[in-house]
Amino acid sequence: MATRPKISDVATLEKYRVALENVEAQSEIATIMAEFGYDAALIEEGKNLLIKTRQAYDLNVKEDDETSQAYSNFSEKRDSLSDTYTLHRKKAKVVFRKDQQIMERLALIGSLPTAYINWLETVKKFYTEVLVDTELQNKLSRLKISVEDLNATNTLISELESARSGYLREKGESQDATIAKNSAFALLDDWMSEFYAVARIALEDNIQLLEALGVIVRN
């Protein structure tokens, strides 16, 4: 399988586009290359590979952009929930500091987990327990945590879970698109590698024509 220099995908696409356009646009190049097997039909094959690769590249960019947006949405909701819960947790620790049983029930003892899944379970347990117990709600209201606040935060938990699902879905689609793009580039790179090798032979006596195909010849 052919390998190409480590230049950007978009630069590679442009390089190949120019080569395949100029091999047809300049009659002298077209005539010579046709004598070496690269007639209009074979050049069309290369152009079709270029089109497919460009489409795969564009799709990959689109999926990457959507993944970035989905992660940003997830990250914003996670930060919002974290800020709200941190404040509620501090207040709850003050309110229930003398009730070990309630402290354990609301997962207020010990440090807050840092791993996302464990952290979210701790957060969910707090709001689940408080929202089914009016006595706990009344005690928390003393430090200005209203039932509306609790319900709004519980809704934010659901939004966060949906946002994470959306992010992971977009991430998977982006990874699939990257694989498809790389596969398309591999085929195109291989085709163009042979094209350039033949061009170097066919046009070895005319450096200017070679350079029109993007082949730089060093003296």
C-alpha positions in Angstrom: 0.0 0.0 0.0 1.3 3.4 -1.0 2.2 6.0 1.7 2.3 9.7 1.2 4.1 12.5 3.0 2.5 13.7 6.3 0.6 16.7 4.9 -3.0 17.5 5.7 -5.8 15.7 4.1 -7.2 18.8 2.5 -3.7 19.7 1.1 -3.5 16.1 -0.3 -6.9 16.4 -1.9 -6.0 19.7 -3.5 -2.7 18.3 -4.8 -4.5 15.3 -6.4 -7.2 17.5 -7.8 -4.7 19.7 -9.6 -2.8 16.7 -11.0 -6.0 15.1 -12.4 -7.3 18.4 -13.8 -4.0 19.3 -15.5 -3.4 15.9 -17.0 -6.5 16.5 -19.1 -6.3 20.3 -19.5 -2.9 20.2 -21.1 -3.1 18.4 -24.4 0.6 17.5 -24.5 0.5 15.9 -21.1 -2.8 14.1 -22.0 -1.3 12.7 -25.2 1.9 11.4 -23.6 0.1 9.9 -20.6 -2.4 8.2 -22.8 0.5 6.5 -24.6 1.5 5.0 -21.2 -2.1 3.8 -20.5 -3.5 6.8 -18.7 -6.2 7.6 -21.3 -9.5 9.4 -20.5 -11.1 6.3 -19.1 -8.4 5.6 -16.6 -8.1 9.3 -15.6 -11.9 9.2 -15.0 -11.3 6.3 -12.6 -8.9 8.4 -10.6 -11.3 11.4 -10.6 -14.1 9.2 -9.3 -11.8 8.0 -6.5 -11.0 11.6 -5.7 -14.7 12.5 -5.6 -15.5 9.6 -3.2 -12.5 10.6 -1.0 -13.6 14.2 -0.9 -17.1 13.1 0.1 -15.7 10.9 2.8 -13.5 13.7 4.1 -16.4 16.2 4.1 -18.5 13.7 6.0 -15.7 13.2 8.5 -15.4 16.9 9.1 -19.1 17.2 9.6 -19.2 14.4 12.1 -16.2 15.8 14.0 -18.0 19.2 14.2 -21.2 17.5 15.5 -19.1 15.6 18.0 -17.5 18.7 19.3 -20.9 20.4 19.6 -22.4 17.5 21.4 -19.4 17.3 23.8 -19.7 21.1 24.5 -23.4 20.6 25.3 -22.7 17.7 27.6 -19.8 19.6 29.3 -22.0 22.7 29.9 -24.7 20.6 31.5 -22.3 18.6 33.6 -20.7 21.8 34.9 -24.1 23.4 35.6 -25.2 20.3 37.5 -21.9 20.1 39.4 -22.1 23.8 40.5 -25.7 23.4 41.7 -25.2 20.1 43.4 -22.0 21.3 45.1 -23.9 24.1 46.7 -26.8 21.9 47.7 -24.4 19.4 49.2 -22.7 22.0 51.3 -26.0 23.3 52.6 -27.3 19.7 53.3 -24.2 18.9 55.3 -24.9 21.8 57.5 -28.6 21.0 57.9 -28.1 17.3 58.6 -24.7 17.4 60.3 -26.1 15.9 63.5 -28.1 13.1 61.8 -25.7 10.4 60.8 -28.5 8.3 59.3 -29.7 11.0 57.0 -26.1 11.9 56.1 -25.6 8.3 54.9 -29.0 8.2 53.2 -28.1 11.2 51.1 -24.5 10.1 50.5 -23.1 13.1 52.2 -20.4 11.3 54.1 -16.9 11.1 52.8 -15.5 12.8 49.7 -17.4 13.1 46.4 -16.4 10.6 43.8 -14.4 12.0 40.8 -15.2 9.3 38.3 -18.2 10.4 36.2 -20.5 7.4 36.7 -19.9 7.2 40.4 -20.2 11.0 40.8 -23.5 11.0 38.9 -24.9 8.1 41.0 -24.1 10.1 44.1 -25.9 13.2 42.7 -28.9 11.2 41.6 -29.2 9.5 45.0 -29.3 12.9 46.8 -32.2 14.3 44.7 -34.1 11.0 44.5 -34.1 10.7 48.3 -34.9 14.4 49.0 -37.7 14.6 46.4 -39.7 11.7 48.0 -39.4 13.1 51.6 -41.2 16.3 52.5 -39.6 16.4 55.9 -36.1 16.6 54.2 -37.4 19.2 51.8 -38.7 21.4 54.7 -35.4 21.2 56.5 -33.5 22.2 53.4 -35.7 25.1 52.7 -34.2 26.8 55.8 -31.1 27.3 53.7 -33.0 28.4 50.7 -33.2 25.2 48.8 -36.8 25.1 47.5 -38.7 22.2 46.0 -38.6 24.0 42.7 -34.8 24.1 42.9 -34.7 20.4 43.6 -37.0 19.5 40.8 -35.1 21.8 38.4 -31.9 20.1 39.3 -33.4 16.7 39.0 -34.5 17.6 35.5 -31.0 18.8 34.7 -29.8 15.3 35.6 -32.0 13.8 32.9 -30.8 16.4 30.4 -27.2 15.6 31.3 -27.8 11.9 30.7 -29.4 12.6 27.3 -26.5 15.0 26.4 -24.0 12.3 27.2 -25.9 9.7 25.2 -25.9 12.2 22.3 -22.2 12.8 22.6 -21.3 9.1 22.7 -23.5 8.6 19.7 -21.9 11.4 17.7 -18.5 10.2 18.8 -19.2 6.7 17.4 -20.4 8.2 14.1 -17.3 10.3 13.9 -15.1 7.3 14.5 -16.9 5.4 11.7 -16.5 8.4 9.4 -12.8 8.6 10.2 -12.4 4.9 9.3 -14.3 5.4 6.0 -12.2 8.5 5.2 -9.0 6.7 5.9 -10.1 3.8 3.7 -11.0 6.1 0.9 -7.6 7.9 1.1 -5.8 4.6 1.1 -7.3 3.7 -2.2 -6.8 7.1 -3.7 -3.2 7.3 -2.4 -2.4 3.9 -4.0 -3.9 5.0 -7.3 -2.1 8.4 -7.3 1.2 6.8 -6.3 1.2 4.7 -9.5 0.0 7.7 -11.5 2.9 9.8 -10.3 5.4 6.9 -10.9 4.2 6.6 -14.5 4.2 10.4 -15.0 7.9 10.6 -13.9 8.8 8.0 -16.6 6.5 9.4 -19.3 7.5 13.1 -18.7 11.1 12.6 -17.5 12.4 14.8 -20.4 10.0 17.7 -19.6 10.3 19.0 -16.1 7.7 21.7 -16.7 5.1 19.2 -17.6 5.9 17.1 -14.5 5.6 20.2 -12.3 2.2 20.9 -13.8 1.1 17.7 -12.2 2.6 18.7 -8.9 5.7 16.6 -9.2 8.6 18.6 -7.9 11.9 17.6 -9.6 15.1 18.5 -7.8 18.1 19.2 -9.9 
